[in-house]
Amino acid sequence: MSKAAPTTVGLFDADPGELARKQLELAGRPGVDVRIAAGTLGQLLTDPEFPTEVVIMEQRPGERVSIDYKIRVCRLADARVIVVSNGREALARDVGLLMTPVNSFTEAIALITDPPAPA
């Protein structure tokens, strides 16, 4: 029986320190293949590895591009979007259906590394 391919992941965070920390935290984790670590939407969208299967993003205060736009663009490219948020961002009604909100990066990791519970 063959082993499942790792989930390809793109990280998107405008804070360079946090982006590096997240990338390091995922490095070498079984079942995860970090293909992109981007600090801007332009870096994410122009990376030859985009779209990844999953994009984990966190909106920072003062960013020029709205979280709504980022989510929509990633979903148009068929990437699953996980947003790390404490609920401070106001989202457009339709955007809430396009992403999975989590309270921490640890929760985001669990969504892509923990197997689903049996039905």
Biopython code that builds the backbone (N, CA, C, O; Angstrom):
import numpy as np
from Bio.PDB.StructureBuilder import StructureBuilder

atoms = [
    (1, "MET", "N", (0.846, -1.175, 0.000)),
    (1, "MET", "CA", (0.000, 0.000, 0.000)),
    (1, "MET", "C", (0.891, 1.238, 0.000)),
    (1, "MET", "O", (1.836, 1.323, 0.784)),
    (2, "SER", "N", (0.595, 2.195, -0.874)),
    (2, "SER", "CA", (1.431, 3.389, -0.971)),
    (2, "SER", "C", (1.022, 4.421, 0.069)),
    (2, "SER", "O", (-0.129, 4.484, 0.500)),
    (3, "LYS", "N", (1.983, 5.209, 0.447)),
    (3, "LYS", "CA", (1.756, 6.255, 1.433)),
    (3, "LYS", "C", (1.130, 7.462, 0.744)),
    (3, "LYS", "O", (1.479, 7.786, -0.391)),
    (4, "ALA", "N", (0.205, 8.125, 1.433)),
    (4, "ALA", "CA", (-0.450, 9.299, 0.862)),
    (4, "ALA", "C", (0.567, 10.415, 0.653)),
    (4, "ALA", "O", (1.487, 10.595, 1.451)),
    (5, "ALA", "N", (0.385, 11.151, -0.423)),
    (5, "ALA", "CA", (1.261, 12.289, -0.706)),
    (5, "ALA", "C", (1.031, 13.365, 0.350)),
    (5, "ALA", "O", (-0.090, 13.530, 0.833)),
    (6, "PRO", "N", (2.083, 14.099, 0.712)),
    (6, "PRO", "CA", (1.905, 15.169, 1.692)),
    (6, "PRO", "C", (1.023, 16.286, 1.138)),
    (6, "PRO", "O", (0.946, 16.492, -0.073)),
    (7, "THR", "N", (0.368, 16.994, 2.035)),
    (7, "THR", "CA", (-0.455, 18.139, 1.671)),
    (7, "THR", "C", (0.455, 19.314, 1.352)),
    (7, "THR", "O", (1.308, 19.677, 2.162)),
    (8, "THR", "N", (0.279, 19.914, 0.174)),
    (8, "THR", "CA", (1.083, 21.089, -0.173)),
    (8, "THR", "C", (0.471, 22.317, 0.488)),
    (8, "THR", "O", (-0.743, 22.519, 0.452)),
    (9, "VAL", "N", (1.330, 23.134, 1.093)),
    (9, "VAL", "CA", (0.876, 24.269, 1.893)),
    (9, "VAL", "C", (1.579, 25.545, 1.456)),
    (9, "VAL", "O", (2.776, 25.552, 1.170)),
    (10, "GLY", "N", (0.803, 26.625, 1.412)),
    (10, "GLY", "CA", (1.334, 27.963, 1.232)),
    (10, "GLY", "C", (1.086, 28.754, 2.500)),
    (10, "GLY", "O", (-0.021, 28.728, 3.037)),
    (11, "LEU", "N", (2.086, 29.451, 2.982)),
    (11, "LEU", "CA", (1.951, 30.314, 4.154)),
    (11, "LEU", "C", (1.945, 31.754, 3.682)),
    (11, "LEU", "O", (2.727, 32.137, 2.813)),
    (12, "PHE", "N", (1.055, 32.554, 4.261)),
    (12, "PHE", "CA", (0.939, 33.954, 3.873)),
    (12, "PHE", "C", (0.783, 34.785, 5.135)),
    (12, "PHE", "O", (-0.237, 34.707, 5.820)),
    (13, "ASP", "N", (1.808, 35.587, 5.439)),
    (13, "ASP", "CA", (1.794, 36.445, 6.620)),
    (13, "ASP", "C", (2.701, 37.632, 6.332)),
    (13, "ASP", "O", (3.854, 37.444, 5.943)),
    (14, "ALA", "N", (2.207, 38.841, 6.515)),
    (14, "ALA", "CA", (2.976, 40.051, 6.228)),
    (14, "ALA", "C", (4.047, 40.340, 7.277)),
    (14, "ALA", "O", (4.922, 41.176, 7.048)),
    (15, "ASP", "N", (3.993, 39.666, 8.415)),
    (15, "ASP", "CA", (5.003, 39.845, 9.459)),
    (15, "ASP", "C", (6.148, 38.863, 9.182)),
    (15, "ASP", "O", (5.975, 37.656, 9.352)),
    (16, "PRO", "N", (7.322, 39.368, 8.756)),
    (16, "PRO", "CA", (8.420, 38.471, 8.379)),
    (16, "PRO", "C", (8.853, 37.519, 9.492)),
    (16, "PRO", "O", (9.177, 36.361, 9.227)),
    (17, "GLY", "N", (8.860, 37.994, 10.718)),
    (17, "GLY", "CA", (9.246, 37.143, 11.845)),
    (17, "GLY", "C", (8.265, 36.012, 12.070)),
    (17, "GLY", "O", (8.662, 34.868, 12.292)),
    (18, "GLU", "N", (6.982, 36.332, 12.013)),
    (18, "GLU", "CA", (5.945, 35.310, 12.182)),
    (18, "GLU", "C", (5.941, 34.331, 11.018)),
    (18, "GLU", "O", (5.740, 33.131, 11.209)),
    (19, "LEU", "N", (6.161, 34.841, 9.816)),
    (19, "LEU", "CA", (6.209, 33.970, 8.641)),
    (19, "LEU", "C", (7.350, 32.958, 8.785)),
    (19, "LEU", "O", (7.167, 31.771, 8.515)),
    (20, "ALA", "N", (8.515, 33.423, 9.207)),
    (20, "ALA", "CA", (9.666, 32.529, 9.398)),
    (20, "ALA", "C", (9.390, 31.514, 10.505)),
    (20, "ALA", "O", (9.743, 30.341, 10.377)),
    (21, "ARG", "N", (8.763, 31.962, 11.587)),
    (21, "ARG", "CA", (8.433, 31.058, 12.696)),
    (21, "ARG", "C", (7.476, 29.965, 12.233)),
    (21, "ARG", "O", (7.660, 28.792, 12.559)),
    (22, "LYS", "N", (6.457, 30.352, 11.475)),
    (22, "LYS", "CA", (5.470, 29.380, 10.989)),
    (22, "LYS", "C", (6.117, 28.381, 10.034)),
    (22, "LYS", "O", (5.844, 27.182, 10.087)),
    (23, "GLN", "N", (6.972, 28.893, 9.166)),
    (23, "GLN", "CA", (7.653, 28.014, 8.216)),
    (23, "GLN", "C", (8.527, 27.006, 8.965)),
    (23, "GLN", "O", (8.551, 25.825, 8.621)),
    (24, "LEU", "N", (9.237, 27.471, 9.977)),
    (24, "LEU", "CA", (10.086, 26.596, 10.780)),
    (24, "LEU", "C", (9.249, 25.558, 11.527)),
    (24, "LEU", "O", (9.636, 24.394, 11.625)),
    (25, "GLU", "N", (8.109, 25.984, 12.047)),
    (25, "GLU", "CA", (7.234, 25.069, 12.790)),
    (25, "GLU", "C", (6.702, 23.941, 11.903)),
    (25, "GLU", "O", (6.498, 22.822, 12.372)),
    (26, "LEU", "N", (6.482, 24.237, 10.638)),
    (26, "LEU", "CA", (5.971, 23.215, 9.721)),
    (26, "LEU", "C", (7.069, 22.380, 9.062)),
    (26, "LEU", "O", (6.797, 21.297, 8.543)),
    (27, "ALA", "N", (8.289, 22.871, 9.080)),
    (27, "ALA", "CA", (9.395, 22.178, 8.405)),
    (27, "ALA", "C", (9.573, 20.774, 8.969)),
    (27, "ALA", "O", (9.682, 20.584, 10.181)),
    (28, "GLY", "N", (9.600, 19.815, 8.085)),
    (28, "GLY", "CA", (9.831, 18.440, 8.500)),
    (28, "GLY", "C", (8.649, 17.741, 9.138)),
    (28, "GLY", "O", (8.754, 16.580, 9.534)),
    (29, "ARG", "N", (7.529, 18.432, 9.241)),
    (29, "ARG", "CA", (6.346, 17.799, 9.837)),
    (29, "ARG", "C", (5.797, 16.762, 8.857)),
    (29, "ARG", "O", (5.589, 17.070, 7.684)),
    (30, "PRO", "N", (5.566, 15.554, 9.323)),
    (30, "PRO", "CA", (5.052, 14.513, 8.427)),
    (30, "PRO", "C", (3.716, 14.909, 7.795)),
    (30, "PRO", "O", (2.840, 15.462, 8.460)),
    (31, "GLY", "N", (3.580, 14.623, 6.525)),
    (31, "GLY", "CA", (2.325, 14.880, 5.825)),
    (31, "GLY", "C", (2.148, 16.298, 5.328)),
    (31, "GLY", "O", (1.108, 16.631, 4.760)),
    (32, "VAL", "N", (3.166, 17.153, 5.537)),
    (32, "VAL", "CA", (3.076, 18.557, 5.133)),
    (32, "VAL", "C", (4.279, 18.910, 4.262)),
    (32, "VAL", "O", (5.418, 18.582, 4.594)),
    (33, "ASP", "N", (4.009, 19.577, 3.153)),
    (33, "ASP", "CA", (5.066, 20.036, 2.251)),
    (33, "ASP", "C", (4.866, 21.532, 2.016)),
    (33, "ASP", "O", (4.045, 21.929, 1.190)),
    (34, "VAL", "N", (5.625, 22.369, 2.750)),
    (34, "VAL", "CA", (5.505, 23.824, 2.599)),
    (34, "VAL", "C", (6.173, 24.213, 1.291)),
    (34, "VAL", "O", (7.382, 24.054, 1.125)),
    (35, "ARG", "N", (5.378, 24.718, 0.373)),
    (35, "ARG", "CA", (5.884, 25.088, -0.951)),
    (35, "ARG", "C", (6.098, 26.589, -1.089)),
    (35, "ARG", "O", (6.945, 27.029, -1.867)),
    (36, "ILE", "N", (5.324, 27.387, -0.326)),
    (36, "ILE", "CA", (5.383, 28.845, -0.452)),
    (36, "ILE", "C", (5.364, 29.464, 0.939)),
    (36, "ILE", "O", (4.610, 29.029, 1.810)),
    (37, "ALA", "N", (6.195, 30.477, 1.144)),
    (37, "ALA", "CA", (6.140, 31.328, 2.328)),
    (37, "ALA", "C", (6.180, 32.753, 1.796)),
    (37, "ALA", "O", (7.237, 33.245, 1.402)),
    (38, "ALA", "N", (5.028, 33.416, 1.785)),
    (38, "ALA", "CA", (4.902, 34.728, 1.149)),
    (38, "ALA", "C", (4.507, 35.800, 2.153)),
    (38, "ALA", "O", (3.703, 35.570, 3.057)),
    (39, "GLY", "N", (5.092, 36.973, 1.971)),
    (39, "GLY", "CA", (4.764, 38.113, 2.813)),
    (39, "GLY", "C", (3.789, 39.075, 2.165)),
    (39, "GLY", "O", (3.246, 39.959, 2.827)),
    (40, "THR", "N", (3.564, 38.901, 0.853)),
    (40, "THR", "CA", (2.611, 39.756, 0.143)),
    (40, "THR", "C", (1.749, 38.888, -0.770)),
    (40, "THR", "O", (2.110, 37.761, -1.109)),
    (41, "LEU", "N", (0.616, 39.437, -1.153)),
    (41, "LEU", "CA", (-0.266, 38.719, -2.072)),
    (41, "LEU", "C", (0.433, 38.510, -3.410)),
    (41, "LEU", "O", (0.292, 37.452, -4.025)),
    (42, "GLY", "N", (1.182, 39.504, -3.863)),
    (42, "GLY", "CA", (1.918, 39.378, -5.115)),
    (42, "GLY", "C", (2.911, 38.228, -5.084)),
    (42, "GLY", "O", (3.027, 37.478, -6.053)),
    (43, "GLN", "N", (3.632, 38.083, -3.970)),
    (43, "GLN", "CA", (4.578, 36.973, -3.837)),
    (43, "GLN", "C", (3.853, 35.633, -3.889)),
    (43, "GLN", "O", (4.322, 34.689, -4.524)),
    (44, "LEU", "N", (2.720, 35.559, -3.227)),
    (44, "LEU", "CA", (1.949, 34.315, -3.208)),
    (44, "LEU", "C", (1.469, 33.946, -4.605)),
    (44, "LEU", "O", (1.661, 32.819, -5.060)),
    (45, "LEU", "N", (0.842, 34.907, -5.280)),
    (45, "LEU", "CA", (0.213, 34.626, -6.571)),
    (45, "LEU", "C", (1.209, 34.388, -7.694)),
    (45, "LEU", "O", (0.893, 33.687, -8.656)),
    (46, "THR", "N", (2.398, 34.954, -7.593)),
    (46, "THR", "CA", (3.378, 34.788, -8.672)),
    (46, "THR", "C", (4.362, 33.652, -8.422)),
    (46, "THR", "O", (5.208, 33.363, -9.269)),
    (47, "ASP", "N", (4.256, 33.015, -7.275)),
    (47, "ASP", "CA", (5.129, 31.876, -7.006)),
    (47, "ASP", "C", (4.735, 30.728, -7.929)),
    (47, "ASP", "O", (3.549, 30.415, -8.038)),
    (48, "PRO", "N", (5.693, 30.095, -8.590)),
    (48, "PRO", "CA", (5.369, 29.001, -9.512)),
    (48, "PRO", "C", (4.661, 27.821, -8.836)),
    (48, "PRO", "O", (4.026, 27.015, -9.516)),
    (49, "GLU", "N", (4.763, 27.712, -7.522)),
    (49, "GLU", "CA", (4.105, 26.616, -6.793)),
    (49, "GLU", "C", (2.633, 26.904, -6.489)),
    (49, "GLU", "O", (1.915, 26.014, -6.034)),
    (50, "PHE", "N", (2.176, 28.130, -6.734)),
    (50, "PHE", "CA", (0.777, 28.482, -6.469)),
    (50, "PHE", "C", (-0.102, 27.964, -7.593)),
    (50, "PHE", "O", (0.271, 28.096, -8.759)),
    (51, "PRO", "N", (-1.240, 27.385, -7.294)),
    (51, "PRO", "CA", (-1.846, 27.225, -5.978)),
    (51, "PRO", "C", (-1.382, 25.948, -5.282)),
    (51, "PRO", "O", (-1.146, 24.920, -5.916)),
    (52, "THR", "N", (-1.262, 26.043, -3.990)),
    (52, "THR", "CA", (-1.031, 24.863, -3.167)),
    (52, "THR", "C", (-2.397, 24.303, -2.777)),
    (52, "THR", "O", (-3.423, 24.937, -3.020)),
    (53, "GLU", "N", (-2.409, 23.130, -2.181)),
    (53, "GLU", "CA", (-3.687, 22.559, -1.757)),
    (53, "GLU", "C", (-4.329, 23.400, -0.656)),
    (53, "GLU", "O", (-5.547, 23.575, -0.625)),
    (54, "VAL", "N", (-3.497, 23.916, 0.243)),
    (54, "VAL", "CA", (-3.968, 24.708, 1.378)),
    (54, "VAL", "C", (-3.142, 25.986, 1.467)),
    (54, "VAL", "O", (-1.928, 25.967, 1.262)),
    (55, "VAL", "N", (-3.813, 27.100, 1.774)),
    (55, "VAL", "CA", (-3.115, 28.348, 2.097)),
    (55, "VAL", "C", (-3.537, 28.729, 3.511)),
    (55, "VAL", "O", (-4.726, 28.858, 3.803)),
    (56, "ILE", "N", (-2.548, 28.908, 4.384)),
    (56, "ILE", "CA", (-2.806, 29.383, 5.745)),
    (56, "ILE", "C", (-2.392, 30.841, 5.777)),
    (56, "ILE", "O", (-1.243, 31.174, 5.488)),
    (57, "MET", "N", (-3.337, 31.715, 6.131)),
    (57, "MET", "CA", (-3.029, 33.147, 6.138)),
    (57, "MET", "C", (-3.464, 33.801, 7.436)),
    (57, "MET", "O", (-4.355, 33.323, 8.137)),
    (58, "GLU", "N", (-2.799, 34.915, 7.731)),
    (58, "GLU", "CA", (-3.160, 35.734, 8.878)),
    (58, "GLU", "C", (-3.074, 37.194, 8.454)),
    (58, "GLU", "O", (-2.033, 37.652, 7.981)),
    (59, "GLN", "N", (-4.169, 37.918, 8.626)),
    (59, "GLN", "CA", (-4.224, 39.333, 8.261)),
    (59, "GLN", "C", (-3.581, 40.164, 9.364)),
    (59, "GLN", "O", (-3.823, 39.925, 10.548)),
    (60, "ARG", "N", (-2.775, 41.122, 8.984)),
    (60, "ARG", "CA", (-2.111, 42.014, 9.933)),
    (60, "ARG", "C", (-2.705, 43.415, 9.824)),
    (60, "ARG", "O", (-3.133, 43.818, 8.743)),
    (61, "PRO", "N", (-2.737, 44.168, 10.940)),
    (61, "PRO", "CA", (-3.244, 45.538, 10.885)),
    (61, "PRO", "C", (-2.457, 46.366, 9.870)),
    (61, "PRO", "O", (-1.234, 46.257, 9.781)),
    (62, "GLY", "N", (-3.167, 47.188, 9.114)),
    (62, "GLY", "CA", (-2.532, 48.085, 8.163)),
    (62, "GLY", "C", (-2.252, 47.501, 6.794)),
    (62, "GLY", "O", (-1.731, 48.202, 5.926)),
    (63, "GLU", "N", (-2.584, 46.233, 6.575)),
    (63, "GLU", "CA", (-2.360, 45.661, 5.246)),
    (63, "GLU", "C", (-3.299, 46.319, 4.246)),
    (63, "GLU", "O", (-4.464, 46.583, 4.546)),
    (64, "ARG", "N", (-2.772, 46.582, 3.046)),
    (64, "ARG", "CA", (-3.561, 47.282, 2.024)),
    (64, "ARG", "C", (-4.593, 46.391, 1.362)),
    (64, "ARG", "O", (-5.656, 46.871, 0.969)),
    (65, "VAL", "N", (-4.310, 45.121, 1.232)),
    (65, "VAL", "CA", (-5.227, 44.203, 0.558)),
    (65, "VAL", "C", (-6.129, 43.560, 1.607)),
    (65, "VAL", "O", (-5.655, 43.051, 2.622)),
    (66, "SER", "N", (-7.424, 43.591, 1.352)),
    (66, "SER", "CA", (-8.376, 43.056, 2.330)),
    (66, "SER", "C", (-8.288, 41.538, 2.423)),
    (66, "SER", "O", (-7.915, 40.859, 1.466)),
    (67, "ILE", "N", (-8.636, 41.031, 3.580)),
    (67, "ILE", "CA", (-8.664, 39.585, 3.784)),
    (67, "ILE", "C", (-9.709, 38.949, 2.864)),
    (67, "ILE", "O", (-9.508, 37.837, 2.378)),
    (68, "ASP", "N", (-10.815, 39.644, 2.625)),
    (68, "ASP", "CA", (-11.851, 39.130, 1.718)),
    (68, "ASP", "C", (-11.266, 38.851, 0.334)),
    (68, "ASP", "O", (-11.496, 37.788, -0.244)),
    (69, "TYR", "N", (-10.519, 39.803, -0.183)),
    (69, "TYR", "CA", (-9.934, 39.653, -1.521)),
    (69, "TYR", "C", (-8.947, 38.489, -1.555)),
    (69, "TYR", "O", (-8.954, 37.686, -2.488)),
    (70, "LYS", "N", (-8.101, 38.404, -0.533)),
    (70, "LYS", "CA", (-7.110, 37.326, -0.469)),
    (70, "LYS", "C", (-7.788, 35.957, -0.482)),
    (70, "LYS", "O", (-7.367, 35.049, -1.199)),
    (71, "ILE", "N", (-8.833, 35.826, 0.314)),
    (71, "ILE", "CA", (-9.557, 34.552, 0.393)),
    (71, "ILE", "C", (-10.178, 34.218, -0.954)),
    (71, "ILE", "O", (-10.057, 33.092, -1.437)),
    (72, "ARG", "N", (-10.840, 35.189, -1.557)),
    (72, "ARG", "CA", (-11.499, 34.940, -2.851)),
    (72, "ARG", "C", (-10.498, 34.501, -3.923)),
    (72, "ARG", "O", (-10.756, 33.558, -4.672)),
    (73, "VAL", "N", (-9.366, 35.184, -3.991)),
    (73, "VAL", "CA", (-8.357, 34.852, -5.007)),
    (73, "VAL", "C", (-7.836, 33.432, -4.805)),
    (73, "VAL", "O", (-7.696, 32.681, -5.771)),
    (74, "CYS", "N", (-7.552, 33.065, -3.580)),
    (74, "CYS", "CA", (-7.047, 31.712, -3.314)),
    (74, "CYS", "C", (-8.099, 30.654, -3.629)),
    (74, "CYS", "O", (-7.769, 29.597, -4.166)),
    (75, "ARG", "N", (-9.343, 30.924, -3.307)),
    (75, "ARG", "CA", (-10.412, 29.960, -3.596)),
    (75, "ARG", "C", (-10.644, 29.834, -5.097)),
    (75, "ARG", "O", (-10.928, 28.741, -5.588)),
    (76, "LEU", "N", (-10.529, 30.937, -5.831)),
    (76, "LEU", "CA", (-10.666, 30.860, -7.291)),
    (76, "LEU", "C", (-9.616, 29.928, -7.892)),
    (76, "LEU", "O", (-9.846, 29.308, -8.931)),
    (77, "ALA", "N", (-8.473, 29.838, -7.236)),
    (77, "ALA", "CA", (-7.399, 28.958, -7.701)),
    (77, "ALA", "C", (-7.528, 27.547, -7.114)),
    (77, "ALA", "O", (-6.640, 26.714, -7.296)),
    (78, "ASP", "N", (-8.625, 27.286, -6.416)),
    (78, "ASP", "CA", (-8.917, 25.973, -5.823)),
    (78, "ASP", "C", (-8.066, 25.611, -4.613)),
    (78, "ASP", "O", (-7.930, 24.429, -4.297)),
    (79, "ALA", "N", (-7.499, 26.584, -3.938)),
    (79, "ALA", "CA", (-6.770, 26.309, -2.703)),
    (79, "ALA", "C", (-7.751, 26.377, -1.534)),
    (79, "ALA", "O", (-8.603, 27.264, -1.480)),
    (80, "ARG", "N", (-7.626, 25.443, -0.610)),
    (80, "ARG", "CA", (-8.393, 25.523, 0.633)),
    (80, "ARG", "C", (-7.747, 26.629, 1.460)),
    (80, "ARG", "O", (-6.521, 26.707, 1.539)),
    (81, "VAL", "N", (-8.561, 27.483, 2.075)),
    (81, "VAL", "CA", (-8.026, 28.619, 2.830)),
    (81, "VAL", "C", (-8.344, 28.449, 4.313)),
    (81, "VAL", "O", (-9.494, 28.244, 4.702)),
    (82, "ILE", "N", (-7.303, 28.540, 5.121)),
    (82, "ILE", "CA", (-7.447, 28.539, 6.576)),
    (82, "ILE", "C", (-6.961, 29.898, 7.053)),
    (82, "ILE", "O", (-5.833, 30.298, 6.768)),
    (83, "VAL", "N", (-7.822, 30.608, 7.786)),
    (83, "VAL", "CA", (-7.489, 31.951, 8.260)),
    (83, "VAL", "C", (-7.297, 31.927, 9.769)),
    (83, "VAL", "O", (-8.204, 31.566, 10.519)),
    (84, "VAL", "N", (-6.099, 32.317, 10.203)),
    (84, "VAL", "CA", (-5.813, 32.460, 11.623)),
    (84, "VAL", "C", (-6.308, 33.842, 12.024)),
    (84, "VAL", "O", (-5.825, 34.856, 11.520)),
    (85, "SER", "N", (-7.279, 33.873, 12.938)),
    (85, "SER", "CA", (-7.903, 35.146, 13.286)),
    (85, "SER", "C", (-8.476, 35.076, 14.688)),
    (85, "SER", "O", (-8.879, 34.016, 15.165)),
    (86, "ASN", "N", (-8.503, 36.227, 15.333)),
    (86, "ASN", "CA", (-9.180, 36.293, 16.623)),
    (86, "ASN", "C", (-10.575, 36.893, 16.453)),
    (86, "ASN", "O", (-11.208, 37.295, 17.429)),
    (87, "GLY", "N", (-11.041, 36.948, 15.222)),
    (87, "GLY", "CA", (-12.381, 37.455, 14.951)),
    (87, "GLY", "C", (-12.458, 38.956, 14.795)),
    (87, "GLY", "O", (-13.553, 39.511, 14.711)),
    (88, "ARG", "N", (-11.317, 39.627, 14.755)),
    (88, "ARG", "CA", (-11.329, 41.095, 14.670)),
    (88, "ARG", "C", (-11.630, 41.608, 13.265)),
    (88, "ARG", "O", (-12.035, 42.757, 13.095)),
    (89, "GLU", "N", (-11.430, 40.751, 12.253)),
    (89, "GLU", "CA", (-11.688, 41.181, 10.883)),
    (89, "GLU", "C", (-13.167, 40.993, 10.552)),
    (89, "GLU", "O", (-13.748, 39.940, 10.814)),
    (90, "ALA", "N", (-13.752, 42.018, 9.980)),
    (90, "ALA", "CA", (-15.123, 41.895, 9.491)),
    (90, "ALA", "C", (-15.053, 41.328, 8.080)),
    (90, "ALA", "O", (-14.411, 41.903, 7.201)),
    (91, "LEU", "N", (-15.713, 40.208, 7.873)),
    (91, "LEU", "CA", (-15.685, 39.552, 6.569)),
    (91, "LEU", "C", (-16.994, 39.773, 5.828)),
    (91, "LEU", "O", (-18.055, 39.898, 6.439)),
    (92, "ALA", "N", (-16.905, 39.820, 4.513)),
    (92, "ALA", "CA", (-18.116, 39.841, 3.696)),
    (92, "ALA", "C", (-18.859, 38.530, 3.937)),
    (92, "ALA", "O", (-18.239, 37.502, 4.208)),
    (93, "ARG", "N", (-20.165, 38.566, 3.841)),
    (93, "ARG", "CA", (-20.996, 37.405, 4.158)),
    (93, "ARG", "C", (-20.590, 36.158, 3.364)),
    (93, "ARG", "O", (-20.489, 35.067, 3.924)),
    (94, "ASP", "N", (-20.361, 36.326, 2.077)),
    (94, "ASP", "CA", (-20.028, 35.160, 1.248)),
    (94, "ASP", "C", (-18.646, 34.593, 1.551)),
    (94, "ASP", "O", (-18.405, 33.403, 1.342)),
    (95, "VAL", "N", (-17.753, 35.417, 2.032)),
    (95, "VAL", "CA", (-16.374, 34.987, 2.268)),
    (95, "VAL", "C", (-16.295, 33.994, 3.427)),
    (95, "VAL", "O", (-15.448, 33.101, 3.423)),
    (96, "GLY", "N", (-17.154, 34.146, 4.396)),
    (96, "GLY", "CA", (-17.164, 33.220, 5.522)),
    (96, "GLY", "C", (-17.387, 31.784, 5.104)),
    (96, "GLY", "O", (-16.962, 30.859, 5.797)),
    (97, "LEU", "N", (-18.050, 31.589, 3.979)),
    (97, "LEU", "CA", (-18.313, 30.244, 3.470)),
    (97, "LEU", "C", (-17.143, 29.688, 2.667)),
    (97, "LEU", "O", (-17.118, 28.500, 2.347)),
    (98, "LEU", "N", (-16.176, 30.537, 2.341)),
    (98, "LEU", "CA", (-15.061, 30.145, 1.481)),
    (98, "LEU", "C", (-13.800, 29.749, 2.238)),
    (98, "LEU", "O", (-12.816, 29.327, 1.630)),
    (99, "MET", "N", (-13.825, 29.881, 3.550)),
    (99, "MET", "CA", (-12.608, 29.614, 4.319)),
    (99, "MET", "C", (-12.943, 28.941, 5.635)),
    (99, "MET", "O", (-14.102, 28.860, 6.044)),
    (100, "THR", "N", (-11.891, 28.459, 6.288)),
    (100, "THR", "CA", (-12.019, 27.847, 7.608)),
    (100, "THR", "C", (-11.315, 28.756, 8.606)),
    (100, "THR", "O", (-10.099, 28.926, 8.530)),
    (101, "PRO", "N", (-12.062, 29.348, 9.549)),
    (101, "PRO", "CA", (-11.415, 30.199, 10.548)),
    (101, "PRO", "C", (-10.870, 29.370, 11.717)),
    (101, "PRO", "O", (-11.493, 28.397, 12.142)),
    (102, "VAL", "N", (-9.717, 29.761, 12.221)),
    (102, "VAL", "CA", (-9.133, 29.143, 13.412)),
    (102, "VAL", "C", (-8.595, 30.253, 14.306)),
    (102, "VAL", "O", (-8.347, 31.367, 13.844)),
    (103, "ASN", "N", (-8.419, 29.946, 15.575)),
    (103, "ASN", "CA", (-7.933, 30.943, 16.524)),
    (103, "ASN", "C", (-6.419, 30.994, 16.638)),
    (103, "ASN", "O", (-5.867, 31.961, 17.163)),
    (104, "SER", "N", (-5.739, 29.954, 16.147)),
    (104, "SER", "CA", (-4.281, 29.917, 16.289)),
    (104, "SER", "C", (-3.652, 29.121, 15.149)),
    (104, "SER", "O", (-4.316, 28.342, 14.466)),
    (105, "PHE", "N", (-2.371, 29.337, 14.968)),
    (105, "PHE", "CA", (-1.629, 28.585, 13.958)),
    (105, "PHE", "C", (-1.595, 27.102, 14.331)),
    (105, "PHE", "O", (-1.603, 26.241, 13.451)),
    (106, "THR", "N", (-1.556, 26.808, 15.614)),
    (106, "THR", "CA", (-1.586, 25.419, 16.075)),
    (106, "THR", "C", (-2.860, 24.723, 15.604)),
    (106, "THR", "O", (-2.817, 23.570, 15.175)),
    (107, "GLU", "N", (-3.990, 25.418, 15.683)),
    (107, "GLU", "CA", (-5.255, 24.855, 15.187)),
    (107, "GLU", "C", (-5.197, 24.627, 13.681)),
    (107, "GLU", "O", (-5.707, 23.625, 13.181)),
    (108, "ALA", "N", (-4.582, 25.547, 12.968)),
    (108, "ALA", "CA", (-4.455, 25.399, 11.514)),
    (108, "ALA", "C", (-3.641, 24.154, 11.176)),
    (108, "ALA", "O", (-4.003, 23.394, 10.278)),
    (109, "ILE", "N", (-2.548, 23.951, 11.893)),
    (109, "ILE", "CA", (-1.710, 22.776, 11.665)),
    (109, "ILE", "C", (-2.513, 21.503, 11.915)),
    (109, "ILE", "O", (-2.434, 20.547, 11.143)),
    (110, "ALA", "N", (-3.286, 21.498, 12.999)),
    (110, "ALA", "CA", (-4.078, 20.310, 13.332)),
    (110, "ALA", "C", (-5.066, 19.968, 12.225)),
    (110, "ALA", "O", (-5.322, 18.792, 11.968)),
    (111, "LEU", "N", (-5.620, 20.971, 11.573)),
    (111, "LEU", "CA", (-6.586, 20.715, 10.498)),
    (111, "LEU", "C", (-5.962, 19.987, 9.315)),
    (111, "LEU", "O", (-6.641, 19.228, 8.623)),
    (112, "ILE", "N", (-4.687, 20.210, 9.082)),
    (112, "ILE", "CA", (-4.064, 19.565, 7.919)),
    (112, "ILE", "C", (-3.233, 18.339, 8.275)),
    (112, "ILE", "O", (-2.838, 17.584, 7.386)),
    (113, "THR", "N", (-2.961, 18.127, 9.567)),
    (113, "THR", "CA", (-2.130, 16.980, 9.937)),
    (113, "THR", "C", (-2.881, 15.884, 10.671)),
    (113, "THR", "O", (-2.483, 14.722, 10.602)),
    (114, "ASP", "N", (-3.949, 16.219, 11.368)),
    (114, "ASP", "CA", (-4.701, 15.211, 12.112)),
    (114, "ASP", "C", (-5.706, 14.540, 11.199)),
    (114, "ASP", "O", (-6.425, 15.218, 10.464)),
    (115, "PRO", "N", (-5.767, 13.221, 11.235)),
    (115, "PRO", "CA", (-6.752, 12.538, 10.391)),
    (115, "PRO", "C", (-8.167, 12.851, 10.860)),
    (115, "PRO", "O", (-8.390, 13.069, 12.051)),
    (116, "PRO", "N", (-9.129, 12.875, 9.930)),
    (116, "PRO", "CA", (-10.506, 13.138, 10.329)),
    (116, "PRO", "C", (-11.035, 12.012, 11.216)),
    (116, "PRO", "O", (-10.635, 10.855, 11.084)),
    (117, "ALA", "N", (-11.930, 12.372, 12.109)),
    (117, "ALA", "CA", (-12.538, 11.380, 12.996)),
    (117, "ALA", "C", (-13.434, 10.452, 12.185)),
    (117, "ALA", "O", (-14.084, 10.894, 11.238)),
    (118, "PRO", "N", (-13.477, 9.175, 12.544)),
    (118, "PRO", "CA", (-14.343, 8.247, 11.803)),
    (118, "PRO", "C", (-15.808, 8.634, 11.943)),
    (118, "PRO", "O", (-16.241, 9.119, 12.988)),
    (119, "ALA", "N", (-16.554, 8.414, 10.883)),
    (119, "ALA", "CA", (-17.975, 8.796, 10.890)),
    (119, "ALA", "C", (-18.810, 7.761, 11.599)),
    (119, "ALA", "O", (-20.027, 7.916, 11.702)),
]
sb = StructureBuilder()
sb.init_structure("model")
sb.init_model(0)
sb.init_chain("A")
sb.init_seg("    ")
for serial, (resi, resn, name, xyz) in enumerate(atoms, 1):
    if name == "N":
        sb.init_residue(resn, " ", resi, " ")
    sb.init_atom(name, np.array(xyz, "f"), 0.0, 1.0, " ", f" {name:<3s}", serial, name[0])
structure = sb.get_structure()
